[in-house]
């Protein structure tokens, strides 16, 4: 029988899942504590539900298509309030924009390690190499490693800022060094700035603000800033010398006719309604981040990357009986009913010190975070 799945797709399917779903019930009756989901409204709907004016705007949808580029009123609002340009393509989430960009570029995107998994998977699904530069958890991107990884097939460098999965944010000095490297090698920069407005201190500079000399493709999303994860609205914005790329992507957008129309209506309402919800949301996230960081810091032999934005906490541990991070996370779930994600799911290899790395999400209410940390500490004590 003919093989219906293309060989490069079959190969991509062999990649281990970053997200291992927590069970609905624990075999021992323990209450499940799930620190894997970066979905605010699902984890804590009391504090993080989509604002009501956004939900109301979507109820006016009549069923029509919009323009493949996006609704003109929305593009105008995005230009005024989000992107500083109307050279924007509406997408079904930032992830769709990245998927189309990976497919379209003449070459691959140099990715950070660790990295948001769909970006590596997107390369594999399109038969492109996964090429990754090292991120140092104390100093940020390893610029020497970044330059070593550049090949004739490299088309662009991806910078996620603030970062998923580490929560790190890169400042002006690092960003300008990356821009200089991209200029030297005639590369574009893909700037994933989805968490830009969800920083705990001052937001880092946007890539588009730092150069007019190299192409910048900005990936944006309303999923986190406006609490619209499941609505699926995002965009690609284009800066500097990118007209041919923009045209190629627009033609591809026509093959799916238009981006999600109810989400575009919601996005219009989101911009018009303002950002008053962000301050209380960030206050909650600061409290929860500090609680999780302080709690995990008390566990022996842990290494901590203090988050500077978003809602992800990256940490590592040595001295347990486990040689692989996935074994650690699986046993943690079995023994304590706490679910976190292994760093290997984000393409993070175990380092020479033997540290096992994990991503933990601090969206849960504070009582749940406290319980989860207590269980993790108990688990580490029993397995060291």
C-alpha atoms as one frame of an Amber mdcrd trajectory, in Angstrom:
protein
   0.000   0.000   0.000   1.207   3.508  -0.811   2.707   5.354   2.140   0.373
   8.307   2.662   2.599  10.270   5.042   5.581  12.108   3.555   8.970  10.902
   4.879   9.928  14.257   6.420   6.569  14.396   8.233   7.104  10.900   9.616
  10.522  11.959  10.814   9.066  15.036  12.506   6.508  12.869  14.293   9.360
  11.138  16.122  10.167  14.310  18.083   9.188  13.860  21.765   6.194  15.881
  22.889   6.974  18.939  25.006   3.545  18.833  26.603   2.503  15.588  28.251
  -1.177  16.015  29.190  -1.985  15.639  32.865  -4.659  13.011  33.568  -8.155
  14.056  34.591  -7.798  11.989  37.773  -4.785  10.668  39.641  -4.778   6.895
  40.315  -4.118   7.482  44.015  -6.815  10.115  44.400  -4.360  13.011  44.712
  -5.589  16.379  43.506  -3.918  17.095  40.174  -1.637  20.150  40.132  -0.899
  21.127  36.547   1.975  23.546  35.996   2.246  22.827  32.251  -0.359  25.117
  30.670   0.419  28.625  29.425  -3.313  29.291  29.085  -4.402  31.953  31.607
  -8.175  31.650  31.154  -8.106  27.875  31.550  -5.778  27.794  34.553  -7.431
  30.626  36.523 -10.641  31.870  34.868 -11.506  33.958  37.929  -8.543  36.273
  37.381  -7.635  35.766  33.733 -10.800  35.480  31.626 -11.143  37.301  28.320
 -12.497  40.814  29.056 -16.265  41.001  28.567 -16.179  43.777  25.935 -14.033
  41.535  23.714 -16.430  38.633  24.086 -19.391  40.907  23.341 -17.813  42.206
  20.127 -17.496  38.703  18.723 -21.201  38.050  19.160 -21.885  40.475  16.292
 -20.312  38.166  13.710 -22.675  37.553  10.757 -20.708  34.818   9.012 -18.919
  36.765   6.278 -15.326  36.516   5.036 -12.852  39.336   5.605  -9.954  40.367
   3.361  -7.035  37.878   3.374  -4.748  40.597   4.777  -7.192  41.409   7.570
 -10.053  43.819   8.232  -8.968  47.358   7.201 -10.196  48.947  10.470  -8.183
  46.374  12.405  -5.034  46.940  10.348  -5.339  50.673  10.967  -5.727  50.137
  14.717  -2.798  47.736  14.798  -0.664  50.329  13.053  -1.637  53.012  15.562
  -1.410  50.999  18.776   0.642  47.833  18.279   2.950  47.740  15.265   3.712
  51.321  14.172   3.044  50.168  10.608   0.072  49.033   8.528   2.306  46.554
   6.700   0.618  43.798   8.657  -0.937  40.417   7.863  -3.650  39.094  10.179
  -3.012  35.522  11.292  -4.788  32.801  13.216  -2.416  33.338  16.112   1.264
  34.154  15.993   1.972  30.452  15.470   0.261  30.450  12.068   2.356  33.435
  11.095   5.535  31.600  12.048   4.453  28.454  10.213   3.855  30.421   7.009
   7.096  32.329   7.446   9.132  29.132   7.908   7.596  27.715   4.737   8.202
  30.863   2.692  11.740  31.884   3.612  14.546  30.882   1.269  16.348  28.906
   3.958  15.867  28.161   7.631  15.513  30.333  10.717  18.281  30.031  13.316
  16.387  29.243  16.528  17.306  29.659  20.210  17.919  26.613  22.371  15.675
  26.138  24.335  12.817  27.179  22.068   9.022  27.198  21.834   8.474  23.703
  20.325   6.206  24.561  17.340   9.007  26.610  15.803  11.361  23.623  15.597
   8.510  21.328  14.576   7.501  23.779  11.852  10.928  23.429  10.276  10.701
  19.651  10.353   7.200  19.617   8.875   8.494  21.650   5.920  11.608  19.528
   5.456  13.964  22.221   6.735  16.871  21.734   9.140  16.493  22.586  12.820
  19.501  24.770  13.611  19.752  26.240  17.106  22.046  28.638  18.966  22.790
  28.261  22.648  21.148  30.475  25.267  23.187  30.985  28.439  20.852  31.296
  31.411  23.044  33.946  33.007  24.214  35.971  30.023  21.507  35.472  27.398
  22.147  34.360  23.804  25.627  32.983  23.194  26.656  35.269  20.331  29.738
  33.244  19.441  27.675  30.088  19.161  25.060  32.004  17.174  27.651  33.041
  14.602  29.141  29.542  14.431  25.706  28.134  13.628  25.094  30.409  10.640
  25.272  28.484   7.353  24.661  29.421   3.692  21.097  28.112   4.203  20.370
  30.420   7.147  17.851  33.111   6.188  17.046  34.711   9.536  17.705  34.696
  13.278  14.807  34.270  15.702  14.778  36.298  18.916  11.966  35.588  21.403
  11.860  38.538  23.785  10.695  38.073  26.511  11.370  34.407  26.078   9.230
  31.303  26.140  10.258  28.970  27.803  12.838  30.717  30.022  11.115  33.996
  30.936  14.350  35.868  30.188  14.348  39.304  28.540  17.187  40.665  26.406
  18.193  44.310  26.753  19.392  46.817  24.176  23.066  45.784  24.253  22.315
  42.143  23.420  19.739  43.048  20.770  22.110  45.475  19.058  24.797  42.782
  18.997  22.370  40.380  17.305  21.439  43.068  14.785  25.136  43.624  14.002
  25.583  39.894  13.476  22.554  39.710  11.187  23.819  42.682   9.177  27.279
  41.113   8.853  25.824  37.900   7.416  22.998  39.496   5.380  20.220  37.925
   7.467  16.753  39.000   8.518  15.587  38.987  12.138  12.346  37.388  13.235
  11.223  39.119  16.430   8.725  37.139  18.508   7.569  39.829  20.946   4.322
  38.223  22.082   5.163  38.855  25.764   6.557  42.368  25.278   3.847  44.064
  27.349   3.877  41.387  30.050   7.223  42.239  31.653   7.760  42.702  35.379
  10.012  45.733  34.994  10.513  47.945  31.950   9.743  46.297  28.585  12.829
  45.648  26.462  13.303  47.617  23.238  11.527  46.288  20.192  13.764  45.097
  17.397  12.057  47.394  14.913  13.137  50.395  17.027  16.823  49.539  16.808
  17.542  49.308  13.076  16.422  50.397   9.633  19.203  48.484   7.877  18.048
  44.861   7.960  14.656  43.202   7.433  12.638  42.730  10.615   9.595  40.467
  10.714   7.672  40.909  13.942   5.445  38.154  15.322   2.614  39.445  17.496
  -0.375  37.957  19.246  -3.392  38.910  21.331  -3.415  35.521  23.066  -1.625
  36.589  26.233  -1.827  40.391  26.344  -5.591  40.441  25.786  -6.305  36.969
  27.233  -7.496  35.608  23.870  -5.567  32.323  23.678  -8.311  30.204  22.140
  -9.595  32.954  19.865  -6.440  32.633  17.735  -5.518  36.111  16.576  -2.023
  37.289  15.815  -0.071  39.020  13.079   3.119  39.401  11.124   4.423  42.959
  10.722   7.141  43.909   8.240   9.891  46.501   8.583  12.648  47.615   6.231
  13.372  45.755   2.972  10.686  43.048   2.852   8.177  43.768   0.003   8.720
  40.484  -1.868   8.400  38.427   1.320   5.286  40.327   2.335   3.686  39.738
  -1.085   4.522  36.013  -0.989   2.937  35.636   2.437  -0.151  37.619   1.441
  -0.745  35.293  -1.513  -0.546  32.317   0.816  -3.017  33.968   3.172  -5.455
  33.965   0.279  -5.435  30.160   0.216  -7.142  30.118   3.619  -9.417  32.990
   2.454  -9.159  34.949   5.694  -8.073  34.818   9.300 -10.642  34.007  11.977
 -13.254  36.779  11.631 -14.777  36.662  15.150 -11.259  36.951  16.545 -10.599
  39.997  14.329 -13.768  41.612  15.687 -12.568  40.796  19.179  -9.154  42.267
  18.396 -10.749  45.541  17.265 -12.668  45.704  20.543  -9.536  44.780  22.482
  -7.563  47.719  21.103 -10.463  50.150  21.422 -11.178  48.987  24.972  -7.676
  49.708  26.179  -5.349  47.851  28.500  -6.748  48.506  31.969  -6.823  44.764
  32.610  -3.043  44.436  32.263  -2.003  46.157  35.523  -4.037  43.866  37.814
  -3.021  40.858  35.736   0.662  41.739  36.089   0.262  42.304  39.831  -1.109
  38.779  40.133   1.683  37.368  37.989   4.390  39.122  40.026   3.045  37.615
  43.240   2.820  34.148  41.734   6.224  34.334  40.084   7.898  35.381  43.329
   6.139  32.619  45.257   7.247  29.957  42.797  10.820  31.233  42.455  11.288
  31.566  46.216   9.745  28.158  46.848  11.805  26.244  44.303  14.938  28.090
  45.457  14.646  26.390  48.858  14.926  22.926  47.274  18.540  21.662  47.437
  20.691  21.622  44.299  18.378  23.771  42.180  19.451  26.324  39.574  17.112
  29.243  39.035  16.434  31.515  36.057  14.435  34.403  37.507  11.617  35.258
  35.057  11.513  38.823  33.774   8.221  38.533  31.928   5.437  36.232  30.792
   4.430  33.392  33.092   7.124  30.772  32.624   9.748  29.732  35.165  12.830
  27.828  33.978  14.790  25.924  36.580  17.149  22.991  36.892  18.263  20.433
  39.440  21.147  18.054  40.100  21.661  15.299  42.622  18.512  13.234  42.093
  18.445   9.589  41.051  17.166  10.532  37.592  19.423  10.716  34.555  16.742
  12.117  32.217  14.382  15.034  32.729  11.453  13.088  31.286  11.934  10.357
  33.906  11.877  13.056  36.597   8.656  14.635  35.311   6.915  11.299  34.776
   7.726  10.108  38.290   6.774  13.466  39.790   3.356  13.057  38.213   2.996
   9.472  39.383   4.192  10.034  42.945   2.887  13.514  43.722   0.301  14.391
  41.070   2.303  17.460  40.001   2.899  17.973  36.275   5.697  20.097  34.825
   7.446  20.042  31.447  10.886  18.578  30.727  13.464  20.891  29.218  14.219
  18.335  26.512  10.786  19.029  25.041  12.088  22.525  24.287  15.207  21.092
  22.599  17.310  21.737  25.680  20.020  19.142  26.028  21.307  18.084  29.441
  24.409  20.169  30.155  27.821  18.946  31.272  26.976  19.487  34.946  24.213
  16.895  34.731  21.529  19.497  35.401  17.992  18.491  34.453  15.947  21.480
  33.241  12.204  22.132  33.444   9.576  24.713  32.508   6.975  25.442  35.160
   4.031  27.810  34.655   3.026  30.145  37.505  -0.523  30.978  36.402  -2.191
  28.903  39.144  -3.671  30.558  42.264  -1.191  31.043  45.106  -2.564  28.221
  47.251  -2.099  25.773  44.375   1.439  27.028  43.740   2.311  26.564  47.420
   0.917  23.030  47.446   2.752  22.178  44.247   6.105  23.409  45.540   5.663
  21.437  48.765   5.015  18.293  46.738   8.002  18.911  44.448  10.241  19.401
  47.506   8.910  16.178  49.045   9.529  14.336  45.772  13.101  15.607  45.457
  13.846  14.628  49.053  12.524  11.111  48.465  14.441  10.674  45.198  17.853
  12.159  45.992
